[in-house]
Amino acid sequence: MGVTGIGGFFFRAKNPEALSAWYSEHLGVGAGEHGHWETAAGASVFAPFPETSDYFPADRAFMLNLRVDDIDAMCERLHTAGIEISTDPAWDIPGVGRFARIHDPEGNPIELWQPDQA
């Protein structure tokens, strides 16, 4: 088809500089020049949801899902930094992986995903 992956994720922010710094400090995302971020190869999901979905907050048009290699360590680091984390064993899917959720300082939902090892 010609598309080889997601080239970027662009969104509006009330304070782009502060939000960029938060993502860089707490998640290691977009720490390079112009927000450049080298990612590891792996699965990405592109999935529109029904307008009535309750999978993420109804007042948000998107939820960012980030792959992590050690969800327990990531959650501990975020908790230590004072970031509220939501987990629910019902979110974990055998064969798919484990999940946790946080919000950035502007309220954007972020799902952390540790894929199951094949």
Secondary structure as UniProt FT lines:
FT   HELIX           16..27
FT   HELIX           33..35
FT   TURN            51..52
FT   TURN            58..59
FT   STRAND          64..67
FT   HELIX           71..80
FT   TURN            81..82
FT   HELIX           89..91
FT   TURN            94..96
FT   STRAND          97..103
FT   TURN            105..106
FT   STRAND          109..115
//
